[in-house]
Amino acid sequence: MNHYMMEGFALWQVVVMIVWVLVLVIPIARILNRLGFSRIWTILAFIPLVNLIFLWFLAYTHWPIEDRM
């Protein structure tokens, strides 16, 4: 049996994944909330290719701050 193959995640890897998700989720959710979108759209940030499409969509959508200018 190959000793280099991982059979699961170590505790430190799980902690790093949770921290990484929180580092991404919190600011994305706040930005979406300020734009008037539901925070549930944050899930799109974790789907490959869909996240890039949604990023382009956000880049060209109407931002509420534009009303103040």
PyMOL Python script that loads the backbone (N, CA, C, O; Angstrom):
from pymol import cmd

cmd.read_pdbstr("""\
ATOM      1  N   MET A   1       0.844  -1.180   0.000  1.00  0.00           N
ATOM      2  CA  MET A   1       0.000   0.000   0.000  1.00  0.00           C
ATOM      3  C   MET A   1       0.889   1.242   0.000  1.00  0.00           C
ATOM      4  O   MET A   1       1.918   1.288   0.674  1.00  0.00           O
ATOM      5  N   ASN A   2       0.483   2.215  -0.745  1.00  0.00           N
ATOM      6  CA  ASN A   2       1.235   3.458  -0.847  1.00  0.00           C
ATOM      7  C   ASN A   2       1.011   4.290   0.413  1.00  0.00           C
ATOM      8  O   ASN A   2      -0.120   4.660   0.726  1.00  0.00           O
ATOM      9  N   HIS A   3       2.080   4.577   1.125  1.00  0.00           N
ATOM     10  CA  HIS A   3       1.975   5.329   2.378  1.00  0.00           C
ATOM     11  C   HIS A   3       1.795   6.820   2.142  1.00  0.00           C
ATOM     12  O   HIS A   3       1.467   7.560   3.070  1.00  0.00           O
ATOM     13  N   TYR A   4       2.003   7.261   0.924  1.00  0.00           N
ATOM     14  CA  TYR A   4       1.890   8.678   0.636  1.00  0.00           C
ATOM     15  C   TYR A   4       0.462   9.096   0.278  1.00  0.00           C
ATOM     16  O   TYR A   4       0.169  10.289   0.202  1.00  0.00           O
ATOM     17  N   MET A   5      -0.409   8.145   0.062  1.00  0.00           N
ATOM     18  CA  MET A   5      -1.795   8.484  -0.258  1.00  0.00           C
ATOM     19  C   MET A   5      -2.523   8.898   1.007  1.00  0.00           C
ATOM     20  O   MET A   5      -2.353   8.297   2.068  1.00  0.00           O
ATOM     21  N   MET A   6      -3.321   9.913   0.877  1.00  0.00           N
ATOM     22  CA  MET A   6      -4.094  10.386   2.021  1.00  0.00           C
ATOM     23  C   MET A   6      -5.413   9.636   2.067  1.00  0.00           C
ATOM     24  O   MET A   6      -6.083   9.488   1.045  1.00  0.00           O
ATOM     25  N   GLU A   7      -5.777   9.176   3.213  1.00  0.00           N
ATOM     26  CA  GLU A   7      -7.036   8.463   3.368  1.00  0.00           C
ATOM     27  C   GLU A   7      -8.112   9.341   3.966  1.00  0.00           C
ATOM     28  O   GLU A   7      -9.243   8.890   4.147  1.00  0.00           O
ATOM     29  N   GLY A   8      -7.797  10.551   4.267  1.00  0.00           N
ATOM     30  CA  GLY A   8      -8.752  11.480   4.848  1.00  0.00           C
ATOM     31  C   GLY A   8      -8.070  12.799   5.110  1.00  0.00           C
ATOM     32  O   GLY A   8      -6.914  13.010   4.742  1.00  0.00           O
ATOM     33  N   PHE A   9      -8.795  13.669   5.743  1.00  0.00           N
ATOM     34  CA  PHE A   9      -8.233  14.974   6.073  1.00  0.00           C
ATOM     35  C   PHE A   9      -7.753  14.979   7.514  1.00  0.00           C
ATOM     36  O   PHE A   9      -8.399  14.420   8.401  1.00  0.00           O
ATOM     37  N   ALA A  10      -6.620  15.611   7.732  1.00  0.00           N
ATOM     38  CA  ALA A  10      -6.134  15.820   9.083  1.00  0.00           C
ATOM     39  C   ALA A  10      -6.894  16.995   9.691  1.00  0.00           C
ATOM     40  O   ALA A  10      -7.492  17.796   8.972  1.00  0.00           O
ATOM     41  N   LEU A  11      -6.868  17.091  10.993  1.00  0.00           N
ATOM     42  CA  LEU A  11      -7.598  18.152  11.687  1.00  0.00           C
ATOM     43  C   LEU A  11      -7.134  19.532  11.244  1.00  0.00           C
ATOM     44  O   LEU A  11      -7.959  20.427  11.061  1.00  0.00           O
ATOM     45  N   TRP A  12      -5.835  19.720  11.068  1.00  0.00           N
ATOM     46  CA  TRP A  12      -5.336  21.029  10.676  1.00  0.00           C
ATOM     47  C   TRP A  12      -5.809  21.401   9.276  1.00  0.00           C
ATOM     48  O   TRP A  12      -6.009  22.581   8.986  1.00  0.00           O
ATOM     49  N   GLN A  13      -5.991  20.413   8.407  1.00  0.00           N
ATOM     50  CA  GLN A  13      -6.485  20.700   7.065  1.00  0.00           C
ATOM     51  C   GLN A  13      -7.939  21.149   7.107  1.00  0.00           C
ATOM     52  O   GLN A  13      -8.331  22.048   6.363  1.00  0.00           O
ATOM     53  N   VAL A  14      -8.725  20.546   7.953  1.00  0.00           N
ATOM     54  CA  VAL A  14     -10.124  20.939   8.107  1.00  0.00           C
ATOM     55  C   VAL A  14     -10.212  22.357   8.657  1.00  0.00           C
ATOM     56  O   VAL A  14     -11.030  23.154   8.197  1.00  0.00           O
ATOM     57  N   VAL A  15      -9.373  22.674   9.640  1.00  0.00           N
ATOM     58  CA  VAL A  15      -9.369  24.021  10.213  1.00  0.00           C
ATOM     59  C   VAL A  15      -8.972  25.050   9.159  1.00  0.00           C
ATOM     60  O   VAL A  15      -9.585  26.115   9.076  1.00  0.00           O
ATOM     61  N   VAL A  16      -7.963  24.748   8.360  1.00  0.00           N
ATOM     62  CA  VAL A  16      -7.528  25.665   7.304  1.00  0.00           C
ATOM     63  C   VAL A  16      -8.645  25.860   6.284  1.00  0.00           C
ATOM     64  O   VAL A  16      -8.866  26.982   5.828  1.00  0.00           O
ATOM     65  N   MET A  17      -9.350  24.798   5.917  1.00  0.00           N
ATOM     66  CA  MET A  17     -10.457  24.937   4.962  1.00  0.00           C
ATOM     67  C   MET A  17     -11.583  25.795   5.518  1.00  0.00           C
ATOM     68  O   MET A  17     -12.146  26.620   4.798  1.00  0.00           O
ATOM     69  N   ILE A  18     -11.917  25.611   6.794  1.00  0.00           N
ATOM     70  CA  ILE A  18     -12.972  26.408   7.417  1.00  0.00           C
ATOM     71  C   ILE A  18     -12.569  27.881   7.466  1.00  0.00           C
ATOM     72  O   ILE A  18     -13.378  28.755   7.155  1.00  0.00           O
ATOM     73  N   VAL A  19     -11.339  28.156   7.851  1.00  0.00           N
ATOM     74  CA  VAL A  19     -10.857  29.540   7.907  1.00  0.00           C
ATOM     75  C   VAL A  19     -10.869  30.152   6.511  1.00  0.00           C
ATOM     76  O   VAL A  19     -11.278  31.301   6.345  1.00  0.00           O
ATOM     77  N   TRP A  20     -10.428  29.399   5.508  1.00  0.00           N
ATOM     78  CA  TRP A  20     -10.394  29.903   4.138  1.00  0.00           C
ATOM     79  C   TRP A  20     -11.800  30.220   3.637  1.00  0.00           C
ATOM     80  O   TRP A  20     -12.011  31.241   2.983  1.00  0.00           O
ATOM     81  N   VAL A  21     -12.751  29.357   3.940  1.00  0.00           N
ATOM     82  CA  VAL A  21     -14.134  29.603   3.536  1.00  0.00           C
ATOM     83  C   VAL A  21     -14.666  30.859   4.219  1.00  0.00           C
ATOM     84  O   VAL A  21     -15.326  31.675   3.575  1.00  0.00           O
ATOM     85  N   LEU A  22     -14.391  31.026   5.500  1.00  0.00           N
ATOM     86  CA  LEU A  22     -14.857  32.217   6.212  1.00  0.00           C
ATOM     87  C   LEU A  22     -14.213  33.491   5.673  1.00  0.00           C
ATOM     88  O   LEU A  22     -14.862  34.534   5.595  1.00  0.00           O
ATOM     89  N   VAL A  23     -12.942  33.404   5.301  1.00  0.00           N
ATOM     90  CA  VAL A  23     -12.248  34.561   4.749  1.00  0.00           C
ATOM     91  C   VAL A  23     -12.890  34.987   3.435  1.00  0.00           C
ATOM     92  O   VAL A  23     -12.897  36.173   3.106  1.00  0.00           O
ATOM     93  N   LEU A  24     -13.422  34.047   2.692  1.00  0.00           N
ATOM     94  CA  LEU A  24     -14.097  34.370   1.434  1.00  0.00           C
ATOM     95  C   LEU A  24     -15.571  34.725   1.629  1.00  0.00           C
ATOM     96  O   LEU A  24     -16.064  35.675   1.021  1.00  0.00           O
ATOM     97  N   VAL A  25     -16.268  33.979   2.464  1.00  0.00           N
ATOM     98  CA  VAL A  25     -17.719  34.118   2.589  1.00  0.00           C
ATOM     99  C   VAL A  25     -18.117  35.462   3.192  1.00  0.00           C
ATOM    100  O   VAL A  25     -19.031  36.112   2.683  1.00  0.00           O
ATOM    101  N   ILE A  26     -17.474  35.882   4.232  1.00  0.00           N
ATOM    102  CA  ILE A  26     -17.888  37.099   4.946  1.00  0.00           C
ATOM    103  C   ILE A  26     -17.833  38.332   4.055  1.00  0.00           C
ATOM    104  O   ILE A  26     -18.834  39.041   3.960  1.00  0.00           O
ATOM    105  N   PRO A  27     -16.710  38.625   3.396  1.00  0.00           N
ATOM    106  CA  PRO A  27     -16.720  39.835   2.559  1.00  0.00           C
ATOM    107  C   PRO A  27     -17.633  39.722   1.338  1.00  0.00           C
ATOM    108  O   PRO A  27     -18.260  40.707   0.948  1.00  0.00           O
ATOM    109  N   ILE A  28     -17.718  38.542   0.732  1.00  0.00           N
ATOM    110  CA  ILE A  28     -18.595  38.381  -0.426  1.00  0.00           C
ATOM    111  C   ILE A  28     -20.043  38.594  -0.022  1.00  0.00           C
ATOM    112  O   ILE A  28     -20.793  39.260  -0.735  1.00  0.00           O
ATOM    113  N   ALA A  29     -20.445  38.035   1.115  1.00  0.00           N
ATOM    114  CA  ALA A  29     -21.824  38.192   1.587  1.00  0.00           C
ATOM    115  C   ALA A  29     -22.135  39.656   1.891  1.00  0.00           C
ATOM    116  O   ALA A  29     -23.230  40.131   1.590  1.00  0.00           O
ATOM    117  N   ARG A  30     -21.191  40.364   2.479  1.00  0.00           N
ATOM    118  CA  ARG A  30     -21.422  41.782   2.787  1.00  0.00           C
ATOM    119  C   ARG A  30     -21.542  42.620   1.525  1.00  0.00           C
ATOM    120  O   ARG A  30     -22.387  43.511   1.446  1.00  0.00           O
ATOM    121  N   ILE A  31     -20.698  42.337   0.537  1.00  0.00           N
ATOM    122  CA  ILE A  31     -20.758  43.083  -0.721  1.00  0.00           C
ATOM    123  C   ILE A  31     -22.086  42.834  -1.416  1.00  0.00           C
ATOM    124  O   ILE A  31     -22.733  43.770  -1.886  1.00  0.00           O
ATOM    125  N   LEU A  32     -22.489  41.574  -1.480  1.00  0.00           N
ATOM    126  CA  LEU A  32     -23.763  41.251  -2.125  1.00  0.00           C
ATOM    127  C   LEU A  32     -24.931  41.894  -1.393  1.00  0.00           C
ATOM    128  O   LEU A  32     -25.882  42.350  -2.027  1.00  0.00           O
ATOM    129  N   ASN A  33     -24.870  41.936  -0.075  1.00  0.00           N
ATOM    130  CA  ASN A  33     -25.943  42.549   0.707  1.00  0.00           C
ATOM    131  C   ASN A  33     -26.032  44.050   0.416  1.00  0.00           C
ATOM    132  O   ASN A  33     -27.128  44.599   0.302  1.00  0.00           O
ATOM    133  N   ARG A  34     -24.895  44.702   0.296  1.00  0.00           N
ATOM    134  CA  ARG A  34     -24.881  46.135  -0.003  1.00  0.00           C
ATOM    135  C   ARG A  34     -25.391  46.429  -1.410  1.00  0.00           C
ATOM    136  O   ARG A  34     -25.910  47.513  -1.676  1.00  0.00           O
ATOM    137  N   LEU A  35     -25.241  45.463  -2.304  1.00  0.00           N
ATOM    138  CA  LEU A  35     -25.731  45.636  -3.667  1.00  0.00           C
ATOM    139  C   LEU A  35     -27.213  45.302  -3.790  1.00  0.00           C
ATOM    140  O   LEU A  35     -27.816  45.518  -4.842  1.00  0.00           O
ATOM    141  N   GLY A  36     -27.794  44.781  -2.728  1.00  0.00           N
ATOM    142  CA  GLY A  36     -29.208  44.440  -2.758  1.00  0.00           C
ATOM    143  C   GLY A  36     -29.491  43.008  -3.145  1.00  0.00           C
ATOM    144  O   GLY A  36     -30.649  42.630  -3.322  1.00  0.00           O
ATOM    145  N   PHE A  37     -28.448  42.203  -3.280  1.00  0.00           N
ATOM    146  CA  PHE A  37     -28.625  40.789  -3.582  1.00  0.00           C
ATOM    147  C   PHE A  37     -28.716  39.994  -2.285  1.00  0.00           C
ATOM    148  O   PHE A  37     -28.252  40.440  -1.236  1.00  0.00           O
ATOM    149  N   SER A  38     -29.313  38.823  -2.370  1.00  0.00           N
ATOM    150  CA  SER A  38     -29.378  37.941  -1.216  1.00  0.00           C
ATOM    151  C   SER A  38     -27.985  37.383  -0.920  1.00  0.00           C
ATOM    152  O   SER A  38     -27.196  37.139  -1.833  1.00  0.00           O
ATOM    153  N   ARG A  39     -27.701  37.190   0.339  1.00  0.00           N
ATOM    154  CA  ARG A  39     -26.394  36.646   0.733  1.00  0.00           C
ATOM    155  C   ARG A  39     -26.218  35.198   0.295  1.00  0.00           C
ATOM    156  O   ARG A  39     -25.095  34.695   0.262  1.00  0.00           O
ATOM    157  N   ILE A  40     -27.299  34.533  -0.036  1.00  0.00           N
ATOM    158  CA  ILE A  40     -27.217  33.136  -0.467  1.00  0.00           C
ATOM    159  C   ILE A  40     -26.454  33.006  -1.790  1.00  0.00           C
ATOM    160  O   ILE A  40     -25.943  31.933  -2.110  1.00  0.00           O
ATOM    161  N   TRP A  41     -26.376  34.106  -2.563  1.00  0.00           N
ATOM    162  CA  TRP A  41     -25.632  34.096  -3.816  1.00  0.00           C
ATOM    163  C   TRP A  41     -24.135  33.884  -3.593  1.00  0.00           C
ATOM    164  O   TRP A  41     -23.393  33.668  -4.552  1.00  0.00           O
ATOM    165  N   THR A  42     -23.690  33.942  -2.353  1.00  0.00           N
ATOM    166  CA  THR A  42     -22.287  33.702  -2.029  1.00  0.00           C
ATOM    167  C   THR A  42     -21.860  32.299  -2.449  1.00  0.00           C
ATOM    168  O   THR A  42     -20.684  32.058  -2.719  1.00  0.00           O
ATOM    169  N   ILE A  43     -22.803  31.392  -2.503  1.00  0.00           N
ATOM    170  CA  ILE A  43     -22.497  30.015  -2.904  1.00  0.00           C
ATOM    171  C   ILE A  43     -21.863  29.986  -4.290  1.00  0.00           C
ATOM    172  O   ILE A  43     -21.037  29.120  -4.579  1.00  0.00           O
ATOM    173  N   LEU A  44     -22.245  30.927  -5.144  1.00  0.00           N
ATOM    174  CA  LEU A  44     -21.690  30.953  -6.493  1.00  0.00           C
ATOM    175  C   LEU A  44     -20.180  31.164  -6.508  1.00  0.00           C
ATOM    176  O   LEU A  44     -19.515  30.815  -7.484  1.00  0.00           O
ATOM    177  N   ALA A  45     -19.641  31.724  -5.447  1.00  0.00           N
ATOM    178  CA  ALA A  45     -18.199  31.960  -5.381  1.00  0.00           C
ATOM    179  C   ALA A  45     -17.406  30.658  -5.314  1.00  0.00           C
ATOM    180  O   ALA A  45     -16.197  30.660  -5.548  1.00  0.00           O
ATOM    181  N   PHE A  46     -18.061  29.564  -5.001  1.00  0.00           N
ATOM    182  CA  PHE A  46     -17.367  28.291  -4.843  1.00  0.00           C
ATOM    183  C   PHE A  46     -17.619  27.323  -5.993  1.00  0.00           C
ATOM    184  O   PHE A  46     -17.186  26.172  -5.939  1.00  0.00           O
ATOM    185  N   ILE A  47     -18.312  27.777  -7.029  1.00  0.00           N
ATOM    186  CA  ILE A  47     -18.561  26.934  -8.194  1.00  0.00           C
ATOM    187  C   ILE A  47     -17.661  27.423  -9.325  1.00  0.00           C
ATOM    188  O   ILE A  47     -17.819  28.543  -9.810  1.00  0.00           O
ATOM    189  N   PRO A  48     -16.719  26.583  -9.742  1.00  0.00           N
ATOM    190  CA  PRO A  48     -15.794  27.018 -10.788  1.00  0.00           C
ATOM    191  C   PRO A  48     -16.522  27.435 -12.060  1.00  0.00           C
ATOM    192  O   PRO A  48     -17.544  26.849 -12.417  1.00  0.00           O
ATOM    193  N   LEU A  49     -16.015  28.406 -12.714  1.00  0.00           N
ATOM    194  CA  LEU A  49     -16.514  29.025 -13.930  1.00  0.00           C
ATOM    195  C   LEU A  49     -17.776  29.844 -13.681  1.00  0.00           C
ATOM    196  O   LEU A  49     -17.905  30.939 -14.230  1.00  0.00           O
ATOM    197  N   VAL A  50     -18.698  29.354 -12.882  1.00  0.00           N
ATOM    198  CA  VAL A  50     -19.888  30.134 -12.535  1.00  0.00           C
ATOM    199  C   VAL A  50     -19.468  31.367 -11.745  1.00  0.00           C
ATOM    200  O   VAL A  50     -20.047  32.440 -11.914  1.00  0.00           O
ATOM    201  N   ASN A  51     -18.453  31.218 -10.873  1.00  0.00           N
ATOM    202  CA  ASN A  51     -17.998  32.364 -10.095  1.00  0.00           C
ATOM    203  C   ASN A  51     -17.433  33.464 -10.992  1.00  0.00           C
ATOM    204  O   ASN A  51     -17.605  34.646 -10.694  1.00  0.00           O
ATOM    205  N   LEU A  52     -16.770  33.100 -12.071  1.00  0.00           N
ATOM    206  CA  LEU A  52     -16.245  34.109 -12.989  1.00  0.00           C
ATOM    207  C   LEU A  52     -17.366  34.800 -13.753  1.00  0.00           C
ATOM    208  O   LEU A  52     -17.322  36.012 -13.968  1.00  0.00           O
ATOM    209  N   ILE A  53     -18.360  34.039 -14.158  1.00  0.00           N
ATOM    210  CA  ILE A  53     -19.503  34.629 -14.859  1.00  0.00           C
ATOM    211  C   ILE A  53     -20.241  35.593 -13.936  1.00  0.00           C
ATOM    212  O   ILE A  53     -20.622  36.686 -14.357  1.00  0.00           O
ATOM    213  N   PHE A  54     -20.445  35.195 -12.674  1.00  0.00           N
ATOM    214  CA  PHE A  54     -21.134  36.058 -11.720  1.00  0.00           C
ATOM    215  C   PHE A  54     -20.310  37.305 -11.408  1.00  0.00           C
ATOM    216  O   PHE A  54     -20.873  38.378 -11.191  1.00  0.00           O
ATOM    217  N   LEU A  55     -18.999  37.176 -11.383  1.00  0.00           N
ATOM    218  CA  LEU A  55     -18.143  38.333 -11.156  1.00  0.00           C
ATOM    219  C   LEU A  55     -18.291  39.347 -12.287  1.00  0.00           C
ATOM    220  O   LEU A  55     -18.358  40.550 -12.033  1.00  0.00           O
ATOM    221  N   TRP A  56     -18.344  38.879 -13.519  1.00  0.00           N
ATOM    222  CA  TRP A  56     -18.565  39.775 -14.653  1.00  0.00           C
ATOM    223  C   TRP A  56     -19.951  40.397 -14.583  1.00  0.00           C
ATOM    224  O   TRP A  56     -20.120  41.572 -14.910  1.00  0.00           O
ATOM    225  N   PHE A  57     -20.943  39.623 -14.161  1.00  0.00           N
ATOM    226  CA  PHE A  57     -22.295  40.147 -13.997  1.00  0.00           C
ATOM    227  C   PHE A  57     -22.305  41.283 -12.973  1.00  0.00           C
ATOM    228  O   PHE A  57     -22.928  42.320 -13.202  1.00  0.00           O
ATOM    229  N   LEU A  58     -21.618  41.091 -11.851  1.00  0.00           N
ATOM    230  CA  LEU A  58     -21.554  42.126 -10.825  1.00  0.00           C
ATOM    231  C   LEU A  58     -20.816  43.363 -11.315  1.00  0.00           C
ATOM    232  O   LEU A  58     -21.158  44.487 -10.947  1.00  0.00           O
ATOM    233  N   ALA A  59     -19.813  43.151 -12.138  1.00  0.00           N
ATOM    234  CA  ALA A  59     -19.039  44.287 -12.636  1.00  0.00           C
ATOM    235  C   ALA A  59     -19.885  45.228 -13.487  1.00  0.00           C
ATOM    236  O   ALA A  59     -19.627  46.431 -13.530  1.00  0.00           O
ATOM    237  N   TYR A  60     -20.882  44.688 -14.156  1.00  0.00           N
ATOM    238  CA  TYR A  60     -21.682  45.509 -15.065  1.00  0.00           C
ATOM    239  C   TYR A  60     -23.108  45.755 -14.575  1.00  0.00           C
ATOM    240  O   TYR A  60     -23.912  46.338 -15.302  1.00  0.00           O
ATOM    241  N   THR A  61     -23.431  45.329 -13.376  1.00  0.00           N
ATOM    242  CA  THR A  61     -24.756  45.584 -12.828  1.00  0.00           C
ATOM    243  C   THR A  61     -24.815  46.994 -12.235  1.00  0.00           C
ATOM    244  O   THR A  61     -23.782  47.629 -12.020  1.00  0.00           O
ATOM    245  N   HIS A  62     -26.012  47.467 -11.978  1.00  0.00           N
ATOM    246  CA  HIS A  62     -26.206  48.792 -11.382  1.00  0.00           C
ATOM    247  C   HIS A  62     -25.846  48.733  -9.897  1.00  0.00           C
ATOM    248  O   HIS A  62     -26.379  47.911  -9.151  1.00  0.00           O
ATOM    249  N   TRP A  63     -24.943  49.605  -9.481  1.00  0.00           N
ATOM    250  CA  TRP A  63     -24.537  49.665  -8.084  1.00  0.00           C
ATOM    251  C   TRP A  63     -25.297  50.819  -7.405  1.00  0.00           C
ATOM    252  O   TRP A  63     -25.437  51.892  -7.992  1.00  0.00           O
ATOM    253  N   PRO A  64     -25.784  50.604  -6.183  1.00  0.00           N
ATOM    254  CA  PRO A  64     -26.548  51.661  -5.489  1.00  0.00           C
ATOM    255  C   PRO A  64     -25.769  52.956  -5.290  1.00  0.00           C
ATOM    256  O   PRO A  64     -26.376  54.025  -5.224  1.00  0.00           O
ATOM    257  N   ILE A  65     -24.465  52.894  -5.194  1.00  0.00           N
ATOM    258  CA  ILE A  65     -23.670  54.103  -4.980  1.00  0.00           C
ATOM    259  C   ILE A  65     -23.730  55.020  -6.201  1.00  0.00           C
ATOM    260  O   ILE A  65     -23.479  56.220  -6.082  1.00  0.00           O
ATOM    261  N   GLU A  66     -24.055  54.480  -7.358  1.00  0.00           N
ATOM    262  CA  GLU A  66     -24.160  55.299  -8.555  1.00  0.00           C
ATOM    263  C   GLU A  66     -25.329  56.285  -8.464  1.00  0.00           C
ATOM    264  O   GLU A  66     -25.316  57.318  -9.134  1.00  0.00           O
ATOM    265  N   ASP A  67     -26.328  55.979  -7.652  1.00  0.00           N
ATOM    266  CA  ASP A  67     -27.462  56.877  -7.486  1.00  0.00           C
ATOM    267  C   ASP A  67     -27.083  58.150  -6.728  1.00  0.00           C
ATOM    268  O   ASP A  67     -27.714  59.193  -6.901  1.00  0.00           O
ATOM    269  N   ARG A  68     -26.055  58.058  -5.891  1.00  0.00           N
ATOM    270  CA  ARG A  68     -25.640  59.196  -5.072  1.00  0.00           C
ATOM    271  C   ARG A  68     -24.768  60.183  -5.845  1.00  0.00           C
ATOM    272  O   ARG A  68     -24.560  61.309  -5.395  1.00  0.00           O
ATOM    273  N   MET A  69     -24.269  59.776  -6.980  1.00  0.00           N
ATOM    274  CA  MET A  69     -23.358  60.651  -7.740  1.00  0.00           C
ATOM    275  C   MET A  69     -24.102  61.550  -8.674  1.00  0.00           C
ATOM    276  O   MET A  69     -23.488  62.346  -9.385  1.00  0.00           O
TER     277      MET A  69
END
""", "prot")
cmd.dss("prot")
cmd.show_as("cartoon", "prot")
cmd.util.cbc("prot")
cmd.orient("prot")
